[in-house]
């Protein structure tokens, strides 16, 4: 079977076939390589406790401010995005105020009743 036949049979690109053949030559295997892996986490469980403490002191702190306060307390500098992921991992909700529907005032209710 030619390479072109294999490409058409599996409906893959020629580059994909090349990667599969290279993997088989180098490793003797053709099964897929493992997907991703654990990333280097800059903020560990102790760091999450620091974040919880900072938020307990100031619940309206922004992620940028949280990152600065975290750096001041731990010496570890992180980006806003890293801080956002850490806050999510710590299962801390960031909603500051509940959304409330405006209820009509007594005067508005009276005006609505009279205009009907």
Backbone as a printed PyTorch tensor [residue, N CA C, xyz], in Angstrom:
tensor([[[  0.8560,  -1.1720,   0.0000],
         [  0.0000,   0.0000,   0.0000],
         [  0.9070,   1.2420,   0.0000]],

        [[  0.5760,   2.2160,  -0.8370],
         [  1.3820,   3.4350,  -0.8990],
         [  0.9720,   4.3790,   0.2250]],

        [[  1.8170,   5.3780,   0.4430],
         [  1.4720,   6.3900,   1.4550],
         [  0.1690,   7.0860,   1.0860]],

        [[  0.0020,   7.3850,  -0.1750],
         [ -1.2240,   8.0530,  -0.6190],
         [ -2.4500,   7.1910,  -0.3380]],

        [[ -2.3230,   5.8780,  -0.5350],
         [ -3.4340,   4.9680,  -0.2350],
         [ -3.7850,   5.0050,   1.2660]],

        [[ -2.7600,   5.0340,   2.1190],
         [ -2.9850,   5.0720,   3.5660],
         [ -3.6560,   6.3820,   3.9610]],

        [[ -3.1820,   7.4920,   3.3820],
         [ -3.7570,   8.8080,   3.6600],
         [ -5.2330,   8.8160,   3.3070]],

        [[ -5.5840,   8.2750,   2.1590],
         [ -6.9820,   8.2480,   1.7360],
         [ -7.8040,   7.2710,   2.5690]],

        [[ -7.2180,   6.1260,   2.9310],
         [ -7.9350,   5.1290,   3.7080],
         [ -8.3340,   5.6780,   5.0790]],

        [[ -7.3990,   6.3620,   5.7480],
         [ -7.6610,   6.8740,   7.0920],
         [ -8.1510,   8.3200,   7.0920]],

        [[ -8.2620,   8.9150,   5.9180],
         [ -8.7110,  10.3020,   5.7810],
         [ -7.8810,  11.2290,   6.6820]],

        [[ -6.5660,  11.1400,   6.5040],
         [ -5.6330,  11.9530,   7.2800],
         [ -4.7400,  12.7280,   6.3200]],

        [[ -4.0000,  13.6710,   6.8550],
         [ -3.0410,  14.4070,   6.0460],
         [ -1.7380,  13.6480,   5.9290]],

        [[ -0.9700,  13.9870,   4.9050],
         [  0.3190,  13.3250,   4.6860],
         [  1.2710,  13.5930,   5.8490]],

        [[  1.1590,  14.8010,   6.4600],
         [  2.0180,  15.1310,   7.6000],
         [  1.6890,  14.2320,   8.8000]],

        [[  0.4130,  13.9410,   8.9930],
         [  0.0130,  13.0550,  10.0810],
         [  0.6140,  11.6730,   9.8820]],

        [[  0.5430,  11.1720,   8.6770],
         [  1.1290,   9.8670,   8.3840],
         [  2.6290,   9.8930,   8.6570]],

        [[  3.2790,  10.9800,   8.2790],
         [  4.7180,  11.1140,   8.5390],
         [  5.0210,  11.0680,  10.0330]],

        [[  4.1950,  11.7270,  10.8490],
         [  4.3950,  11.6990,  12.3010],
         [  4.1830,  10.2870,  12.8560]],

        [[  3.1670,   9.5990,  12.3380],
         [  2.9100,   8.2400,  12.8030],
         [  4.0880,   7.3210,  12.4700]],

        [[  4.6080,   7.4420,  11.2400],
         [  5.7310,   6.5930,  10.8340],
         [  6.9840,   6.9180,  11.6420]],

        [[  7.2180,   8.2080,  11.9040],
         [  8.3780,   8.6090,  12.7090],
         [  8.2510,   8.0510,  14.1320]],

        [[  7.0490,   8.1490,  14.7180],
         [  6.8280,   7.6210,  16.0620],
         [  7.0960,   6.1240,  16.0950]],

        [[  6.6800,   5.4140,  15.0600],
         [  6.8990,   3.9690,  15.0020],
         [  8.3860,   3.6540,  14.8690]],

        [[  9.1160,   4.4360,  14.0680],
         [ 10.5670,   4.2350,  13.9290],
         [ 11.2990,   4.5060,  15.2380]],

        [[ 10.9140,   5.5990,  15.9140],
         [ 11.6370,   6.0310,  17.1110],
         [ 11.2710,   5.2330,  18.3600]],

        [[ 10.0140,   4.8420,  18.4860],
         [  9.5730,   4.1850,  19.7170],
         [  9.1580,   2.7380,  19.5180]],

        [[  8.9320,   2.3470,  18.2800],
         [  8.4480,   1.0040,  18.0130],
         [  6.9620,   0.8540,  18.2770]],

        [[  6.3030,   1.9700,  18.5750],
         [  4.8770,   1.9480,  18.8980],
         [  4.1370,   2.9020,  17.9620]],

        [[  2.8700,   2.6510,  17.7930],
         [  2.0610,   3.5540,  16.9740],
         [  0.8740,   4.1090,  17.7510]],

        [[  0.7450,   3.7220,  19.0220],
         [ -0.3680,   4.2450,  19.8080],
         [ -0.1240,   5.7370,  20.0880]],

        [[ -1.1860,   6.4840,  20.3400],
         [ -1.0440,   7.9260,  20.5360],
         [ -0.1570,   8.2650,  21.7310]],

        [[  0.5390,   9.3760,  21.6160],
         [  1.3430,   9.8710,  22.7340],
         [  0.3980,  10.3520,  23.8260]],

        [[  0.8220,  10.3450,  25.0610],
         [ -0.0590,  10.8070,  26.1400],
         [ -0.4450,  12.2740,  25.9380]],

        [[ -1.6650,  12.6040,  26.3170],
         [ -2.1730,  13.9650,  26.2010],
         [ -1.7190,  14.7840,  27.3950]],

        [[ -1.1920,  15.9400,  27.1280],
         [ -0.8460,  16.8960,  28.1700],
         [ -0.3400,  16.2480,  29.4460]],

        [[ -0.1540,  16.9940,  30.4300],
         [  0.2780,  16.4610,  31.6990],
         [  0.1200,  17.5400,  32.7450]],

        [[  0.5070,  17.2570,  33.9390],
         [  0.3790,  18.2850,  34.9690],
         [  1.2820,  19.4680,  34.6470]],

        [[  0.7120,  20.6320,  34.7970],
         [  1.4850,  21.8470,  34.5720],
         [  2.1990,  22.2240,  35.8560]],

        [[  3.2260,  23.0310,  35.7020],
         [  3.8690,  23.5830,  36.8840],
         [  2.9010,  24.5640,  37.5120]],

        [[  2.4490,  24.2570,  38.6870],
         [  1.5060,  25.1240,  39.3690],
         [  2.3130,  26.0850,  40.2320]],

        [[  2.1520,  27.3800,  39.9810],
         [  2.9240,  28.3790,  40.7220],
         [  2.3460,  28.6230,  42.1060]],

        [[  1.0590,  28.3320,  42.2670],
         [  0.4040,  28.5820,  43.5540],
         [ -0.0730,  27.2350,  44.1010]],

        [[  0.5750,  26.7810,  45.1630],
         [  0.2190,  25.4960,  45.7630],
         [ -0.8900,  25.6830,  46.8040]],

        [[ -1.1850,  24.6380,  47.5520],
         [ -2.2650,  24.7000,  48.5490],
         [ -2.0000,  25.7740,  49.5980]],

        [[ -0.7460,  25.9050,  50.0250],
         [ -0.4170,  26.9490,  51.0060],
         [ -0.6760,  28.3260,  50.4020]],

        [[ -0.3650,  28.4760,  49.1160],
         [ -0.6290,  29.7410,  48.4290],
         [ -2.1150,  30.0290,  48.3250]],

        [[ -2.9080,  28.9820,  48.1150],
         [ -4.3580,  29.1660,  48.0640],
         [ -4.8860,  29.6480,  49.4130]],

        [[ -4.2720,  29.1660,  50.4990],
         [ -4.6660,  29.6390,  51.8280],
         [ -4.3330,  31.1190,  51.9980]],

        [[ -3.1870,  31.5450,  51.4510],
         [ -2.8150,  32.9620,  51.5030],
         [ -3.8440,  33.7850,  50.7410]],

        [[ -4.2440,  33.2990,  49.5710],
         [ -5.2390,  34.0110,  48.7520],
         [ -6.5630,  34.1070,  49.5080]],

        [[ -6.9790,  33.0150,  50.1270],
         [ -8.2260,  33.0460,  50.9050],
         [ -8.1480,  34.0900,  52.0140]],

        [[ -6.9870,  34.1850,  52.6510],
         [ -6.8110,  35.1760,  53.7050],
         [ -6.8820,  36.6000,  53.1820]],

        [[ -6.2540,  36.8480,  52.0410],
         [ -6.2830,  38.1880,  51.4460],
         [ -7.7120,  38.5670,  51.0920]],

        [[ -8.4470,  37.6280,  50.5130],
         [ -9.8300,  37.9050,  50.1210],
         [-10.7120,  38.0820,  51.3530]],

        [[-10.4250,  37.3540,  52.4280],
         [-11.2030,  37.5160,  53.6630],
         [-11.0230,  38.9260,  54.2230]],

        [[ -9.8110,  39.4870,  54.0570],
         [ -9.5460,  40.8460,  54.5340],
         [-10.2110,  41.9050,  53.6570]],

        [[-10.2760,  41.6280,  52.3490],
         [-10.8410,  42.5970,  51.4030],
         [-11.5530,  41.8360,  50.2930]],

        [[-12.8540,  41.6650,  50.4500],
         [-13.6080,  40.8410,  49.5030],
         [-13.7640,  41.4870,  48.1290]],

        [[-13.5300,  42.7960,  48.0290],
         [-13.6680,  43.4790,  46.7310],
         [-12.3530,  43.6130,  45.9810]],

        [[-11.3180,  42.9010,  46.4110],
         [-10.0030,  43.0230,  45.7840],
         [-10.0730,  42.5070,  44.3420]],

        [[ -9.4430,  43.2350,  43.4300],
         [ -9.3730,  42.8320,  42.0260],
         [ -8.2460,  41.8200,  41.8470]],

        [[ -8.2770,  41.0700,  40.7480],
         [ -7.2550,  40.0540,  40.5270],
         [ -5.8570,  40.6680,  40.4760]],

        [[ -5.7230,  41.8340,  39.8310],
         [ -4.4160,  42.4960,  39.7630],
         [ -3.9330,  42.8560,  41.1650]],

        [[ -4.8420,  43.3900,  41.9770],
         [ -4.4970,  43.7570,  43.3570],
         [ -4.1860,  42.5070,  44.1800]],

        [[ -4.9220,  41.4510,  43.9180],
         [ -4.6960,  40.1920,  44.6160],
         [ -3.3090,  39.6410,  44.2880]],

        [[ -2.9150,  39.7590,  43.0280],
         [ -1.5880,  39.2900,  42.6080],
         [ -0.4930,  40.0940,  43.3070]],

        [[ -0.6970,  41.4050,  43.4330],
         [  0.2950,  42.2540,  44.1190],
         [  0.3720,  41.8830,  45.5940]],

        [[ -0.7760,  41.7380,  46.2480],
         [ -0.8030,  41.3730,  47.6650],
         [ -0.1810,  39.9920,  47.8760]],

        [[ -0.4330,  39.0690,  46.9600],
         [  0.1470,  37.7300,  47.0470],
         [  1.6640,  37.8010,  46.9500]],

        [[  2.1650,  38.6250,  46.0250],
         [  3.6110,  38.7890,  45.8770],
         [  4.2190,  39.3760,  47.1540]],

        [[  3.5350,  40.3570,  47.7440],
         [  4.0460,  40.9820,  48.9650],
         [  4.1090,  39.9890,  50.1240]],

        [[  3.1420,  39.0750,  50.1870],
         [  3.0960,  38.1240,  51.3050],
         [  3.9900,  36.9040,  51.0780]],

        [[  4.1570,  36.4940,  49.8060],
         [  4.8760,  35.2420,  49.5410],
         [  6.1790,  35.4170,  48.7780]],

        [[  6.3330,  36.5550,  48.1020],
         [  7.5140,  36.7550,  47.2650],
         [  7.3830,  36.1130,  45.8980]],

        [[  6.2390,  35.4960,  45.6130],
         [  6.0040,  34.8340,  44.3270],
         [  5.1910,  35.7750,  43.4480]],

        [[  5.7540,  36.1190,  42.2870],
         [  5.0480,  37.0100,  41.3740],
         [  4.2630,  36.1830,  40.3600]],

        [[  2.9830,  36.4930,  40.2300],
         [  2.1230,  35.7840,  39.2840],
         [  1.3280,  36.8020,  38.4730]],

        [[  0.8650,  36.3700,  37.3230],
         [  0.0580,  37.2360,  36.4690],
         [ -1.3940,  37.2470,  36.9370]],

        [[ -2.1630,  38.1560,  36.3670],
         [ -3.5890,  38.2210,  36.6550],
         [ -4.2650,  36.9170,  36.2420]],

        [[ -3.8510,  36.3680,  35.0890],
         [ -4.4540,  35.1220,  34.6030],
         [ -4.1560,  33.9580,  35.5490]],

        [[ -2.9220,  33.8670,  36.0310],
         [ -2.5650,  32.8140,  36.9810],
         [ -3.3710,  32.9650,  38.2580]],

        [[ -3.5350,  34.2050,  38.6990],
         [ -4.3130,  34.4490,  39.9120],
         [ -5.7680,  34.0460,  39.6940]],

        [[ -6.3010,  34.3420,  38.5090],
         [ -7.6740,  33.9510,  38.2100],
         [ -7.8640,  32.4490,  38.2550]],

        [[ -6.8870,  31.7030,  37.7090],
         [ -6.9720,  30.2400,  37.7520],
         [ -6.8740,  29.7330,  39.1840]],

        [[ -6.0110,  30.3800,  39.9830],
         [ -5.8590,  29.9540,  41.3820],
         [ -7.1360,  30.2070,  42.1640]],

        [[ -7.7630,  31.3460,  41.9380],
         [ -9.0150,  31.6680,  42.6220],
         [-10.0810,  30.6350,  42.2420]],

        [[-10.0950,  30.2650,  40.9770],
         [-11.0530,  29.2540,  40.5260],
         [-10.7550,  27.9030,  41.1780]],

        [[ -9.4640,  27.5130,  41.2430],
         [ -9.0740,  26.2590,  41.8870],
         [ -9.4450,  26.2460,  43.3570]],

        [[ -9.3680,  27.4160,  43.9940],
         [ -9.7010,  27.5160,  45.4170],
         [-11.1990,  27.5420,  45.6260]],

        [[-11.9630,  27.5290,  44.5250],
         [-13.4270,  27.5330,  44.5670],
         [-13.9570,  28.7640,  45.3010]],

        [[-13.3340,  29.8980,  44.9980],
         [-13.7640,  31.1690,  45.5740],
         [-14.5910,  31.8870,  44.5310]],

        [[-15.8090,  32.2550,  44.8970],
         [-16.6390,  32.9970,  43.9510],
         [-16.2510,  34.4650,  44.0020]],

        [[-16.2580,  35.1070,  42.8560],
         [-15.8030,  36.4830,  42.7730],
         [-16.9420,  37.4680,  42.5720]],

        [[-18.1720,  37.0000,  42.6030],
         [-19.3010,  37.8880,  42.4080],
         [-19.3950,  38.8230,  43.5900]],

        [[-19.3950,  40.1070,  43.3190],
         [-19.3230,  41.0690,  44.4030],
         [-20.6930,  41.4540,  44.9390]],

        [[-21.6490,  41.6700,  44.0550],
         [-22.9790,  42.0660,  44.5070],
         [-24.0100,  41.2310,  43.7700]],

        [[-25.0390,  40.8120,  44.4650],
         [-26.0740,  40.0510,  43.7670],
         [-26.8510,  40.9490,  42.8150]],

        [[-27.2770,  40.3850,  41.7240],
         [-28.0990,  41.1350,  40.7780],
         [-29.5270,  41.1240,  41.2850]],

        [[-30.1100,  42.2840,  41.4030],
         [-31.4910,  42.3720,  41.8870],
         [-32.3240,  43.0840,  40.8440]],

        [[-33.5160,  42.6030,  40.6830],
         [-34.4450,  43.2840,  39.7840],
         [-34.9800,  44.5110,  40.4860]],

        [[-35.0900,  45.5610,  39.7170],
         [-35.6450,  46.7900,  40.2960],
         [-37.1370,  46.5760,  40.5090]],

        [[-37.5870,  46.8330,  41.7100],
         [-39.0120,  46.7180,  41.9960],
         [-39.6320,  48.0960,  41.8300]],

        [[-40.7920,  48.1610,  41.2580],
         [-41.4190,  49.4730,  41.1000],
         [-41.7480,  50.0690,  42.4640]],

        [[-41.5650,  51.3530,  42.5560],
         [-41.8980,  52.0420,  43.8130],
         [-43.4040,  52.1900,  43.9090]],

        [[-43.8790,  52.5890,  45.0570],
         [-45.3260,  52.7750,  45.2610],
         [-45.8620,  53.8340,  44.3060]],

        [[-45.1040,  54.9120,  44.0910],
         [-45.5580,  55.9850,  43.1910],
         [-45.6460,  55.4790,  41.7590]],

        [[-44.6680,  54.6830,  41.3390],
         [-44.6850,  54.1630,  39.9680],
         [-45.8510,  53.1920,  39.8000]],

        [[-46.1470,  52.3940,  40.8280],
         [-47.2680,  51.4620,  40.7540],
         [-48.5820,  52.2020,  40.6270]],

        [[-48.7130,  53.3100,  41.3470],
         [-49.9250,  54.1240,  41.2950],
         [-50.0820,  54.7420,  39.9200]],

        [[-48.9630,  55.2380,  39.3420],
         [-49.0230,  55.8500,  38.0130],
         [-49.4140,  54.8230,  36.9620]],

        [[-48.9080,  53.6140,  37.0820],
         [-49.2340,  52.5670,  36.1240],
         [-50.7220,  52.2280,  36.2230]],

        [[-51.2580,  52.1790,  37.4430],
         [-52.6640,  51.8270,  37.6380],
         [-53.5700,  52.9190,  37.0810]],

        [[-53.1780,  54.1910,  37.2220],
         [-53.9950,  55.3070,  36.7630],
         [-53.9670,  55.4530,  35.2550]],

        [[-52.8500,  55.0790,  34.6080],
         [-52.7300,  55.2960,  33.1770],
         [-53.4470,  54.2180,  32.3780]],

        [[-53.8720,  53.1300,  33.0180],
         [-54.4590,  51.9810,  32.3530],
         [-55.7950,  52.2350,  31.8550]]])
